[in-house]
Amino acid sequence: ILAELDVANSKEYKKIFDKACEKAYEVMEQKTYRITNKGKSKIYDTQIIGIGFTHKTARPTEVRPDMQWHRHNLVSLVAMTKDGEFRRLESYGLFNNQKLIGAVFRAELANGLRDMGYGIEPLKELENQDEPTEKKVYENSFKVTGISDEMRAKFSNRANDINSVAKQKGKTTSIDKNNIAQSIKRAKVHYD
């Protein structure tokens, strides 16, 4: 979508993207905790210390790189509580809630795109993810109405490369495909 937008709408999309990242960050703050000295979990109302890096890099593919405008968030395992004290956080709280955090980001992004006038179609999670399938597994995701499957495939070259290798090797599970993705991964390159 971003590649198709004029300057004004591109700025609006970036604001929506930033807002979605902020909402996900709020959930991260709500889901952090620290193990006390007595071994019990205690949830703190924290302010996480971290930074987000938004950039556009992509891994080269056999055809051409996919568009990749995205953000990485680096989070310290130290947070400040409402009373101004610093506490060590256990990463388990973030790890255990990563699907929730991602779902909040995608929901916020979808709502923002809808507000911009785009049609949004939810993508449903496959019922049995261990079954062999050529389809991707979607969790709490969406697609933009009007962008054809052919257009999506055109800009999904990395997924196509992974699926091609998986098919050649007779691999079908999401774990197999994740391992293939790691084994054929090339260094990212910045593209304009």
N, C-alpha and C positions, 0 to 999 in steps of 0.2 A: 504494500500500500504506500509506504513512505516514498518509494521511487517514483510513484505516479502523481504525487501531490505537488501543488504549486507552493511557493515559499510561505504564504500565510497559513495554509492548511498544514504544511509540514511543521511549522512552529506549534500549531494547535495539537497535532499528533504527539509531538515531543512533550508538551505539557501533560497530555493524557498519560503518556508512558511514565513520566516522572511521578504523577499522582498515583498510578498503579504501583510503582516501586515504593512510594511512601506508605501506602496502605499495607503492603506486604511487610515492610519494616516495622510498622505498628504491631502486626501480629507476632513478629519475631520478638518484640519487646514484651508482649503479653505472655509468651510461651517460654521465657527463660526462667531458670531457677538455679539455685545453689544448694549443694549438699551441706548441711550444717555439721558441726563437729560431732554431734551425736548420731550422725548417719541418717537423719530424716530430711526429706525434701521440703523445702520451703519456697513458695512462689513469692517473688519480689516484684513490686511495681518499679520497673527499671527504665533507665535510658541507656540503650546499648551504645557503645562506642564503636564506630565503624565508618567505612567510606565506600561509596559506589563509584565504579569506573564504567562510563558508557563509551563504547567505541564500536567501530565497524571494521571487523576483521572476519575473515572466512578461511576455512581450510580449502586448499585447492582440490579439485575433483578431476575426473577424467575429461569432463566436458568444459565446464566453467564454474567458477565459485558461486555458491548461493549467496544471496543478500543476507548480511548478518549484522544488523544494528542491535546491540544488546548491552546488558549491564552485568558486571560482576560486583558482588558485595563482599567486602572483607569485614568480618566482625571480630572484635576483640572478645576474649573470654573474660573480660572485666567490664562491669557495668556500674553505673551510678544509680543508687536508690533515691527515692524522693527526699530522704533525709540528708542527702549529700554524701553518704558513705559509698565507698567502692567495694564491690563484692565480686568474687570469682564466680563465674558461671560454668555450669556443666554443659557441654555441647550436646548432650543427649536431648535436651529440651528442644533445641533447634532441629537436630537430626530427626527426632520422632515426629515433628510437625512439618517437615519439609513439603509434603503433599498439600497440606492445608495452606501453607504460605504461598505455594505456587498457584493453588486454586484461587486464592484471594487476589493475587496479581492478575491472573487471566480474567477473572470476573470484572475487576475494575477496568481493565483495558477494554473488554468487550462493551461494557456500559458506556465508556467514553467514546468508542467508535460508533456506537448506536446513536449517541447524542450528536455526533458529527454527521449523521444521516446514513450511515452504512447499515445494511441488514446483517444480522448476526444469526447464525445457526449453531446450536449446541452440537458438539460431537460427543457421542456417548461412549463410555468405556466398554470394551468387549467383555462379555460375561465370563469367558474362561480364557485367561491370558496364556495358559500353558498349551492350548491347542495350536497346532501348526497353522500359520496364516501368513498371507502376503501383506495383509493390512497392518498399518501402524496401530499401536495401542494408545488410545487417547483417554486421559483422565481429566475430567472437568475442563475441557477445552472447547474451542469454537472455531468456526470458519466464517469468513466474510462472504455474504451472498453476492453473487455476480462474478466471483473469481472462479473460473472453471477448474475442474480437476486437472485438465491438460496444462493450464497455466501454473497451478501449484506444482505439478510434476516437473515442469520446466525449471522451476527454482528450488527443486529438492534433489539436486544432483548428488549430494553426499548420501542421503537416504537411498537413492537409486544405486549408488556404488556399493553400499553396505548390503542391500537386498540382492544385488547381482552376485556378490561373493558368497552370501549365505545360500543362494540357490545352487551355485556351483558346488558347494561343500555339503549340500543336503542339510543345512542347519535351519531350524525353524523357530526356536524359542526366542523370546526377548533377551534372555541372558546370552544366548549364542550371538545374537546380533550386536549386543553391547560389546562382547569380546571382539567381534570382528571390527566394530567401529574403532576400538582401541588399537587393534593390530594394523589397520590401514591408515591411521591418523597421520596427517602431514602437518608441518608447522603452519600456523595461521599467517595470513598475509593481509595487509591493509589495502582495501579497495575503496575508491571514491564512487 
